[in-house]
C-alpha cells in the first residue's frame, strides 16, 4: 500500500480549482487495484459540497489523477471532509 498526505488541488468539473489537504492511499479489492481517500478544502462552497464526478486531483510536481466524490461530511462548523475514489494509476 502506498500513501500520500499533504497539499492538493481539486479541480471541479467546471474548471474551478479548490486547494486543500489530501490523505490518499492505494488499495486492492477483489484483485483490482485502486486508490482513494479524503480531501479537506481550505474553503467551503456549494460547488464543492455538490461535486460528484468529472473532477481531477492535482498533487505537487504536476501529478494528477481523475477522481469522483463518494461522500461529504461536516467536520466542524467551518470544515468539511470530502471522500474521493480515484480511477486509473495513482498520482503518488
N, C-alpha and C positions, 0 to 999 in steps of 0.2 A: 504494500500500500504506500502510495506517495501522497504527501500532503503539502499544502501551501496555506499560509496565514499572513495577511498583510494588505497593503493598499491595492485597490482595484477600481476600475471604472466600468459601470454597466451602461451600455448604450441601448436605449429603448427603441422600439420598432420605428418611431418617427424620427430617430436620429439624435434625440436629446441625451446628452451624457449625464450620468449620475455618479459622483465619486463616493467612495466609502471604503469599508474594510471587508475583506472576504476571508472565509475559512473553508477550505476545499480539501477533498480527498478523493482518491481513486477507490473503486470497489469492484468486486467480481461477484455477480449473482447469476446462478444457473449457467455458468460457463461463459457469460457475456461480461466483458469489461465495460466499465462506465466511470463517470465522475460526477460530483455534485458537492453541495454544501450550502453555506449560508452567506448572505451579503447584508451588511448593516450600512444603509446610506447615511451620509453626513447630514442630509436634509430630507425631510419627508414632503411628498407631494401626492396629489391624487393620481398623477401619471404613474408613479412607482407603485402605489397601492393597487392599481388596476392593471398593471402589466401582466402579460401571460406568456406569449412566445414571440419568436422573431427577434430575440434580444442577443446581444453579444457582450461577453465579459472580457475586458482587457486587463492584463496584468502587466507589471513592469517589463521593460525590454520588448515592448510591442508584441507580446504573446497574447493571442486572442482565441476564444472558443465560443461557439453558439450555445446558448442556454435558454431554458424555459423556467418560468416561475411555477413552483408546485405548492406554494403556500406563503402567507404573510401573517405574522403575528406581532402584536404590540409588546414591546419590552418595557418601556416607561412611557410617561405622558408625551415625551418628545422623540422617542425612538421606536423603530420597527425592525424586525428581522425577517428577511426575505429568504425562503428556501429555494434553491436552484437545482435543476437537473441538467447536466451538460450532455452534449452529443458530439460524437467524433473524438479525436485524440485530445487528451487533457493538455491544457496550455501551461502546465507546470511540471 
